[in-house]
Amino acid sequence: MTRDHASLRQRAQSLSQSGQAGAAIQAYSALLRAFPADAESWYNLAHLLRRTGNYPGALGAYDQALRHGISSPEEVHLNRSVLFLEGLRDAQACEAELNAALAIKPDYTAALFNLGGLQEDLGKREEARATYERLLALEPRNAEYLARRAGVEPAGNPSETIISELRAALQRSDLSPADRSQLGFALGRLLDGRCDWTAAFEAYRDANEQAQKAAPKFRYSKAQDIARRDDTKAAFPTAFDHSMHHPAGKSEPVFILGMFRSGSTLVEQVLSGHPDVVSGGELDLLMHLSRALGGKAERIAAASEAQITSARDQYQGIIDKIGQGRPIVTDKRPENFWDIGLIKRLFPKAKIIHTQRNPLDNCLSVYFQNLHPSLSYAMDLEACAEHLMIERQMMAHWEALWPEDILTVKYADMVSAPDETIVGVLGFLGLPWDDACLRFYEADSIVRTASVWQVRQPLHAQSLRRWKNYEAFLTPLKDRFATSIVADELS
């Protein structure tokens, strides 16, 4: 390595480590123009481009890293697989990358783990089961692998053997809180499946307590949620002019948002049955763009038209790749309810579907899912209740600004009166009826969500009023909701 090469690399690394992603990308780009055979710098550039939502650029940089002989190429293939799946919704390319990684290193557990996840996403239960059993053969005491293996067990007919294995594993003294949490969520799901409500709730409660111990820096703050709500409303006090135009892309985004576990995946999967719609899943691109524009609502509201145009072009480029010429691509990231102001700056005519579920059912379902600890409200039922009420307040603000562009779809209506509800959703989007919307569960599309197995079944109302099974544990929530903004949703 020459002195100039070392100096340029040190500068790029320093900028990256200090969190200056944009400047670091420029520095690595300058370095690689002068020294294009630097495989490690291509790898670092790819990581930065991925962080900022430039998925095509990241894939290209990873490709250069491979071309120039990066060490541990299986890791590059693994990273590329994640980009194809999470960024571009390309399951075939994702699987090809995972197979490339495993061809280099057959016992590469990270690739096997992601392969099992992909197989779940595609509804391939037996293939996923075999992959997790392969992982357990490599690491028999790995709690996460056991929890994932239990996760592919049909909840309605759980095996006593796997329940016994989970309970035996939970008796081990060497488990971390994270391991105990994952095993507890898996056990709770199976106990719920056999209608052992008290044991199931205790398993979920223990799992959430362990999850809090595993991630102590994540604690829900009602005050922070309220401050974010108030700041966002202040930054976007009025609607934007619908007459504003921007160049049309090949595909139009439709945003599906609300609380986690409120039916957003079901709505997206029903829509994805339509020949004019492609499921984009939980894209994190809007989150990246929000951060690039300053993160806070007041900065996004004040962003220049040039900044908004650049962000719009980046978003449009991704959904055009996902859509492959079809008119609509759905973006189903629930927490985007905070960012409708940004959505409307990017796409003034954007249609937004807000999914809503009985608050007690919704909070219980969130509490029963092993969500990322950054969603800290999920680990405590009363915190979840507070977050849900703030979500409703936030949506009331947006609906007052853009009443014609936001449609609330109730989970109960979707499963109890599907034909009528789907006709309404399609009409809102300007789409004709198509019978395939009722056969969404037959599709082999990617489903990346905690409800991966539920949405591969025909529409049913079995989850309505699920909270009644756990009513003995829900008195504080019922009392809190009874005098709140959601009181009329409890029936």
Long-range contacts (C-beta under 8 A, 24 or more apart in sequence): 4-34, 5-31, 5-34, 5-35, 5-38, 8-34, 8-35, 9-38, 9-41, 12-41, 12-44, 13-44, 16-44, 16-48, 21-48, 21-51, 21-52, 22-52, 22-292, 24-48, 25-49, 25-52, 32-64, 36-64, 36-68, 37-68, 38-68, 39-64, 39-65, 39-66, 39-67, 39-68, 39-69, 39-70, 39-71, 40-65, 40-70, 40-71, 42-68, 42-70, 43-70, 43-76, 46-76, 46-79, 47-79, 50-79, 50-83, 50-87, 51-288, 52-288, 52-292, 53-87, 53-284, 53-285, 53-288, 53-289, 53-292, 53-314, 53-318, 54-314, 55-83, 55-87, 55-88, 55-318, 56-317, 56-321, 58-83, 58-87, 59-83, 59-84, 73-104, 74-100, 74-101, 74-102, 74-104, 74-105, 74-108, 74-111, 75-101, 77-101, 77-104, 77-111, 78-108, 78-110, 78-111, 78-114, 81-111, 81-114, 81-118, 82-114, 85-118, 85-121, 85-446, 85-448, 86-284, 86-448, 87-283, 87-285, 87-318, 88-318, 88-321, 88-322, 89-278, 89-279, 89-280, 89-281, 89-322, 89-446, 91-118, 91-121, 91-122, 91-446, 94-118, 107-138, 109-135, 109-138, 109-139, 112-138, 113-145, 113-148, 116-148, 117-148, 120-151, 120-152, 120-452, 121-446, 121-447, 121-448, 121-452, 122-444, 122-446, 122-447, 123-444, 123-447, 123-452, 123-453, 123-456, 125-152, 125-154, 125-453, 128-152, 141-172, 143-169, 143-175, 143-179, 143-180, 143-182, 143-183, 144-179, 144-182, 146-183, 146-186, 147-182, 147-183, 147-185, 147-186, 148-186, 150-186, 150-187, 150-189, 150-190, 151-186, 151-189, 153-190, 154-193, 154-453, 155-189, 155-190, 155-192, 155-193, 155-453, 156-193, 157-193, 158-190, 158-191, 158-193, 158-194, 162-190, 163-187, 163-190, 163-191, 166-190, 176-214, 177-210, 177-211, 177-213, 177-214, 178-210, 178-211, 178-214, 178-215, 180-206, 180-207, 180-210, 181-207, 181-208, 181-210, 181-211, 181-214, 181-370, 182-207, 182-370, 183-207, 184-210, 185-368, 185-369, 185-370, 188-368, 189-368, 192-368, 195-469, 197-469, 197-470, 198-472, 201-470, 201-473, 204-367, 204-368, 207-370, 208-367, 208-378, 208-379, 208-380, 211-370, 211-373, 211-379, 212-379, 212-380, 214-373, 215-373, 215-376, 218-373, 218-374, 218-376, 218-379, 219-376, 220-376, 220-377, 220-379, 220-380, 220-383, 220-386, 220-387, 222-383, 222-386, 222-390, 225-386, 225-387, 225-390, 226-390, 228-297, 228-338, 229-390, 229-393, 229-394, 231-296, 231-297, 231-298, 232-297, 232-338, 232-341, 232-394, 232-397, 233-394, 233-397, 234-297, 234-298, 235-296, 235-297, 235-298, 235-300, 235-301, 235-341, 236-297, 236-301, 236-340, 236-341, 236-344, 236-401, 238-401, 239-344, 239-401, 239-402, 240-344, 240-345, 240-348, 241-348, 242-348, 242-349, 244-348, 245-348, 246-309, 246-312, 246-347, 246-348, 249-316, 249-317, 249-319, 249-320, 250-320, 250-323, 250-325, 251-278, 251-319, 251-320, 251-322, 251-323, 251-325, 251-326, 251-327, 251-328, 251-329, 252-327, 252-328, 252-329, 252-347, 253-280, 253-315, 253-319, 253-328, 253-329, 253-330, 253-331, 253-347, 253-350, 254-328, 254-329, 254-330, 254-331, 254-350, 254-351, 254-352, 254-353, 254-429, 255-330, 255-331, 255-332, 255-336, 255-340, 255-343, 255-350, 255-351, 255-352, 255-353, 256-330, 256-331, 256-332, 256-352, 256-353, 256-355, 257-332, 257-333, 257-334, 257-335, 257-336, 257-337, 257-340, 257-352, 257-353, 257-354, 257-355, 258-334, 258-337, 258-354, 258-355, 258-356, 258-391, 258-395, 259-334, 259-355, 259-356, 259-357, 259-362, 259-366, 259-387, 259-388, 259-391, 260-334, 260-335, 260-366, 260-369, 260-371, 260-375, 260-378, 260-450, 261-357, 261-362, 261-365, 261-366, 261-369, 261-450, 261-451, 262-334, 262-355, 262-356, 262-357, 262-362, 262-411, 263-355, 263-356, 263-357, 263-409, 263-410, 263-411, 263-414, 264-332, 264-334, 264-353, 264-355, 265-332, 265-447, 265-449, 265-451, 265-455, 266-355, 266-411, 266-414, 266-415, 266-451, 266-454, 266-455, 266-459, 267-332, 267-353, 267-355, 267-409, 267-414, 267-425, 268-330, 268-332, 269-440, 269-441, 269-443, 269-445, 269-447, 269-455, 270-414, 270-418, 270-422, 270-425, 270-437, 270-438, 270-440, 271-328, 271-330, 271-425, 271-426, 271-429, 271-437, 272-330, 272-440, 272-443, 272-445, 273-434, 273-436, 273-437, 273-438, 273-439, 273-440, 273-443, 274-426, 274-431, 274-434, 274-436, 274-437, 275-326, 275-434, 275-436, 276-326, 276-327, 276-328, 276-431, 277-326, 277-327, 277-328, 277-329, 277-330, 277-431, 278-322, 278-323, 278-324, 278-326, 278-328, 278-329, 278-330, 279-329, 279-330, 279-332, 279-445, 279-446, 280-319, 280-322, 280-329, 280-330, 280-331, 280-332, 281-330, 281-332, 281-446, 281-447, 281-448, 281-449, 282-332, 282-333, 282-334, 282-448, 282-449, 283-318, 283-331, 283-332, 283-333, 284-333, 285-314, 285-315, 285-318, 285-331, 286-315, 286-331, 286-333, 286-336, 286-339, 286-342, 286-343, 287-333, 287-335, 287-339, 289-314, 289-315, 289-342, 289-346, 290-339, 290-342, 293-342, 297-341, 300-339, 300-341, 300-342, 300-345, 301-341, 301-345, 303-345, 308-345, 308-346, 311-346, 312-346, 312-347, 315-346, 328-429, 328-431, 335-375, 337-391, 337-394, 337-395, 337-398, 338-394, 340-398, 340-402, 340-406, 341-398, 344-402, 344-405, 349-405, 350-405, 351-405, 351-407, 351-428, 351-429, 352-398, 352-402, 352-405, 352-406, 352-407, 353-406, 353-407, 353-409, 353-425, 353-428, 354-395, 354-399, 354-406, 354-407, 354-408, 354-409, 355-408, 355-409, 355-410, 355-411, 356-408, 356-409, 356-410, 356-411, 356-489, 357-410, 357-411, 357-412, 358-411, 358-412, 358-464, 358-465, 358-467, 358-489, 358-490, 359-385, 359-388, 359-477, 359-481, 359-486, 359-489, 359-490, 360-467, 360-474, 360-477, 360-478, 360-481, 360-490, 361-411, 361-463, 361-464, 361-465, 361-466, 361-467, 362-388, 363-388, 363-477, 364-466, 364-467, 364-470, 364-474, 365-463, 365-466, 369-450, 370-450, 371-450, 381-474, 381-476, 381-477, 382-476, 382-477, 382-480, 385-477, 385-480, 385-481, 388-486, 389-481, 389-484, 389-485, 389-486, 392-485, 392-486, 393-485, 396-485, 411-463, 411-464, 412-461, 412-464, 414-459, 415-459, 415-460, 415-461, 415-463, 415-464, 416-461, 416-464, 418-459
